[in-house]
Amino acid sequence: GGGGCEPKRAKQLEPIVTTIVTRFGDAHPRVRWAAINTIGQMSTDFGPQLQAKLHSCVLPALVSAMDDGCKRVKAHAAAAVINFCEHCERKTLRPYLQ
């Protein structure tokens, strides 16, 4: 963690994450791959705050990216879901498992 920077960084997370998630729909598979890669890494770096605050933005987007036309993007989305869920509280995941 960044010591005293934590609360400020948490506030900045939402606009950054939502911008990156929009790139999951980019026309180019490399852009989609890079966006998913970034979210996977951020899920580790900023977990579990990112998951608690932004699960409704991130998780559905990752799950739908698992249906991507590009195999590499699809596989990376699956890996990013695992990254995301590793740092997620059970109560946050429960609604997605219904």
N, C-alpha and C positions, 0 to 999 in steps of 0.2 A: 504494500500500500504506500501511498504518498503522504502519510502523516496527516497534516492539517489540510491537505488538498482534497481529501476524500469527499466531503459533502459537495464541494463545488464541482468536482469531476462527475459525481453522480447526476447532478442537474444537467450537465452538458451532454450526458450520455444519450438522452432521448432524441434530440434532433440529429445527432450523429448516426445513431442506430437506424432511425427511420429513413434517413437519406440513403444509407448503405442498402437497406432492405429493398428500396425502390429499384436498385440495380439488379436484383434477382430477376427482373423482367427485361433486362437489356437485350438488344438484338444479338450481341456478340457473346458466344459461350465463354470466352476468356474473361470478359467483364463479369458475367454471372458467377463463374468459378471464383474469381478474386473477391467478389462481394461476399459470397458464402464462406470463403476461407477467412475473411476478416471477422465475420460474425462468430465463426467457430472459435477463433483466437480470443475475441473479446469476451465470449462466454466464459472462457477460462480466466482471463485477466481481471474481469470485473464481476465475476460470480461471487456470491449469489445475488448481489444487488441488481445486476442487469436482468436476471431471470425474474426476480420478484416484481420489478417495475415494468418490464417490457415483454413479458411472455406472450401477451395477446397480439403484439406486433410481429415478434420474431418466430414463434413456433409454427403458426399456420403457414407463414411464408416458406419456412424451411421444409415443412411437410409437402407443400405443393411443389417445391423445387425438386423433390424426390421423383417427380414425374417429368422432369426436364427431358427434352429430346436428345441431349448430349449425355452419353454414358458417364463421362468424367464429372460433369456437373451433378448428375443424379447421385453418383457415389459420394461425392464431396458433401452434398446436402445431407445424406444419411449419416456421415461421420460428424457433421456439425450438429445434427439433432442429438447424437450421443454426447458430444461436448456440452451442449446446452443442458441436457438432462442430468449430467453428472453433478452439476452445481445448482440443481433445482430442488426446492423443498417438495415433499410429497403432496402437500395441499395445493401447490401451484399446478402440479401436473394432473391432479385428479380429474378436473373437468375435461381434459383432452383424452382421457382414457375411457370415457363413456361410450 
